[in-house]
Amino acid sequence: MGQYKHLAGVALFAAIAALLPLITDNGFYLKVVFMVGINYLAAAGLNVLVGYTGQKSLGHAGLFAVGAYTAALLTARMEWNPWLALLAAGVVAGIFGVLIALPALRVKGPALAMVTIGFGVVVEKVVSEWQDVFAGQQGIYGVLPLSINGHIFDMREWVWLVLALGVATHLMMRSLLSGKFGRAFMAVNTAEVAAESVGVSVYKFKVLAFVISAVTCGVAGALVAQQNQYINSDFITFNLSIFFLLIVLLGGKSVYGPLLGALVLTLLDAFLARWPGVQHFTYGALLLFGLYVMPDGLSGTVSRFFTKRKPALSNRDIPLPSVSLRELAGARAIDVKGPLLQTEGLYKAYGGVVPTNNISIDLQPGHVHSLIGPNGAGKTTLLNILSGIIPPTKGAIRFCGESILAKPANQICAMGLGRTFQNLKLFADMSVIDNVKVGLHQHIRAGFGAYLFALPAAKRQEREATAQAMQVLQFLGLDTKAYETAGSLPYGLQRRVELARALATRPSLLLLDEPAAGLNPQETQELTGVIRSIKELGITVLLIEHHMDLVMAISDHVIVLDYGEKIAEGTPTQVQKNPRVITAYLGAPDDDAQLAPATFATSLENKHA
Ligand SMILES: Nc1ncnc2c1ncn2[C@@H]1O[C@H](COP(=O)(O)OP(=O)(O)OP(=O)(O)O)[C@@H](O)[C@H]1O
């Protein structure tokens, strides 16, 4: 949806919603509309965490309580200004968000859900048992409501306030999630290892998602306490956590999802209030049935009717980047003297298996290096160590003259080391161009505030990122596929998208793990040309490959591994004649033998079998 169309739609929706309180002065109806707004606020942040980042939480009632009790204690006991207390509630909830994010960095899936349940239960127990501070079921009275110039809000004004906050939250979430931050959250959700290796800090984005969800939940809790002028422990139940999660799941992963979910479930909640016995049954049934019929939630189902396919691109549509691909790629490699990457005595053991045994290699700038060896020789393990995915047990790695041993993968990527994976790790649900833009993540300088408030800097950088992503796609002949979903492309093209994503990180060293795996002969031939073009851009390549024709045709230098040890290195011709290499591949030493590429390939196939 275009920016102006969207704003017009939001203005229309807000105008209609703002008229509602003028139609009725029935307190119950006004309260229901107020609660739609409150539930939307709570779910809008939770959607970032659950929908976009894939972190399931069943403890957000705890964060709602943190906000509610912060506002209650600050105003009822310390007589803070209620507006300041509302702000403080968001901040304190955000801090608690960091606290529950910490376990999320270690555990995933059901284990994470258990941790968040634990958090919710602890908060519930604290507010009900710690009578001196939280007054348990008796509750805290005298919570100061919001007011302007001494005028205390009536129910109508509360509705308008949550409407205004809801619209502001929607605009901020839309701006945040449609750019760099939304892509990073989704990348973390889809493939954490891939996200790290294209420069996205999984750690930072998980914490950020928890904080965003905590802040909106905390503000929602504070508003409820302030509107009621009262809060007690009965507000904070496990059911509330489930209710928030249900809103997000039923709404679907979209910025509109929490609104649709909040609207449907709050109205249903109000309707079923007379029959509390069937309430939980209905929610359970809705979750099962609703998600069975609409796996993408309400928003996914609705958007299927409205989304138009992006038209094919014409040359006129393709924006021009401010710098050429050669300038971008070459800029990093220029100043390196000596080897671009150097390892000394790298060692990694898994119990008795030693896939990396005392490996020392030098990679020279501007060269194509190949890493070959039979299956299980330790090639991928070495690549994972170099790119920061696996820490070595001992040894040293210097990249661009700097040790990268203790650095996380995203920082190594930022230094100019890009990679692809043996088993494709695409962000399959995202478009091709968005995959490539995730690769540009580190080079988009606009920060959180710029995206949240849709500042011109963020828009400018997004436009430039689109232009640069298109430039990379054109380089690899993928520009016509830019708006296709990456996972829907044929396998060969998906491999190319992964290559484009790695190139977008602007690597000076590119690690390619079996890029020809699964390609047909013609695609393999084309890949040879692509790797040559990448070399011409000034990018150094380290290639793992079993296709020996490809290796011999493009390598300046070949390194051979067997059982985790480096058994030979040199030019392709030297390596082909090396007796240890021949033994490793054919299993029989023969001093006069030389492995022809074809023999190499056949011997590998035999080994694989
Ligand atoms: N996480 C792990 N835990 C235990 N063993 C592992 C682990 N990762 C790799 N290995 C073992 O280390 C050895 C080297 O594996 P690696 O994947 O690096 O080999 P490779 O040369 O890339 O093989 P291929 O050509 O089949 O991809 C294998 O024996 C493998 O089983």
The ligand as a Gaussian input file, in Angstrom:
#p B3LYP/6-31G(d) Opt

LIG

0 1
 N       28.518000     -30.597000      15.612000
 C       29.190000     -31.727000      15.378000
 N       29.224000     -32.689000      16.303000
 C       29.910000     -33.841000      16.094000
 N       30.590000     -34.111000      14.955000
 C       30.586000     -33.192000      13.990000
 C       29.884000     -31.944000      14.135000
 N       30.058000     -31.220000      13.011000
 C       30.814000     -31.958000      12.181000
 N       31.128000     -33.139000      12.766000
 C       31.936000     -34.207000      12.190000
 O       33.127000     -33.625000      11.718000
 C       33.526000     -34.260000      10.517000
 C       33.737000     -33.218000       9.443000
 O       32.481000     -32.705000       9.052000
 P       32.358000     -31.561000       7.958000
 O       30.911000     -31.315000       7.703000
 O       33.178000     -30.411000       8.327000
 O       33.011000     -32.283000       6.689000
 P       32.995000     -31.842000       5.163000
 O       34.378000     -32.028000       4.651000
 O       32.403000     -30.510000       4.999000
 O       32.039000     -32.947000       4.556000
 P       31.068000     -32.854000       3.262000
 O       31.916000     -32.785000       2.066000
 O       30.280000     -34.114000       3.335000
 O       30.226000     -31.652000       3.475000
 C       32.458000     -35.285000      10.161000
 O       32.896000     -36.547000      10.630000
 C       31.269000     -34.824000      10.955000
 O       30.451000     -35.907000      11.316000

